[in-house]
Amino acid sequence: MTEQADRMTIQVKYKSIEKTFSGSVEDVWLSVNRFFAEFLPSFEIANKLTLNVDLQELVRDCENIIALADEGPYLMVPRNRLTDNETLALLLLASYVGYKLDKVGSDAVSKEELQLKLGKDSKITSTRLGELVKSEIAAKTADEKYKITTFGIVQIQKEMLPRIKAKIKA
């Protein structure tokens, strides 16, 4: 056998990571094993710390709380059952879900649109949006609109939605 015949190339693809190993059979074998031993455990650990949104679960959690129509997202909970912050957070969440499901053109919402749906004056809306931004539930975009953050979605799912569901049942 020639030295060229003893060379091999193996390509490993795992989620978004792609790695190619080339060399002698022994070198490739050692490199692939090192990759699995060193990289994958740290990747799995990091993955556990990464905030991710499961859209299907989110839609199930939001059932009977938000709805999407051709005109845009709506809240299905009576306004008098929600705080201003809950209302704004849910409106931003509804826009996010609508955007992910291709029902609305953007997940960012203007302060004016949020003010209209909240039904409060500009000062109250600005104050409440500022509170949501400060608590990292929402973020202000470069074009002065607001959108829900990944952290905000996770917090809403864990804390706000169960509280709202309890209010609805009461």
Residue pairs with C-beta under 8 A, 6 or more apart in sequence:
6 24
6 25
7 22
7 23
7 24
8 22
8 23
8 24
8 25
8 28
9 20
9 21
9 22
9 28
10 20
10 21
10 22
10 28
10 32
11 18
11 19
11 20
11 21
12 18
12 19
12 20
12 21
12 32
12 35
13 19
14 40
14 43
15 43
17 39
17 43
19 35
21 27
21 28
21 31
21 32
21 35
22 28
23 31
51 150
51 151
51 154
52 150
53 150
53 153
53 154
55 97
55 100
55 101
57 157
58 97
58 153
58 157
59 97
59 101
61 157
61 161
62 93
62 94
62 97
62 161
64 76
64 168
65 75
65 76
65 77
65 90
65 161
65 164
65 165
65 168
66 73
66 74
66 75
66 76
66 90
66 93
66 94
66 97
67 73
67 74
67 75
67 76
67 94
68 74
68 94
68 97
68 98
68 101
68 103
68 104
72 95
72 98
72 104
73 91
73 94
73 95
73 97
73 98
73 103
73 104
74 94
75 82
75 87
75 90
75 91
75 94
75 117
77 90
77 164
77 167
77 168
79 87
79 119
81 164
81 167
81 168
82 90
82 164
82 167
84 118
84 120
84 124
84 128
85 128
85 131
85 132
86 160
86 164
87 117
87 118
88 114
88 118
88 125
88 128
88 129
88 132
88 138
89 132
89 137
89 138
89 148
89 152
89 156
89 160
90 156
90 160
90 164
91 109
91 114
91 117
91 118
92 107
92 109
92 114
92 132
92 137
92 138
92 146
92 147
92 148
92 152
93 148
93 152
93 153
93 156
95 104
95 106
95 107
95 108
95 109
95 147
95 148
96 107
96 147
96 148
96 153
98 104
98 107
99 105
99 106
99 107
100 107
106 145
107 147
107 148
108 141
108 143
108 145
108 146
108 147
109 145
109 146
109 147
110 144
110 145
110 146
111 122
111 125
111 126
111 129
111 144
111 145
111 146
114 125
114 129
114 146
115 121
115 122
115 125
118 124
118 125
118 128
120 128
129 138
129 140
129 146
132 138
132 146
132 152
133 139
133 140
133 146
136 149
136 151
136 152
137 148
137 149
137 151
137 152
137 155
137 156
138 146
138 147
138 148
138 149
138 152
139 146
139 147
139 148
139 149
140 146
141 147
148 156
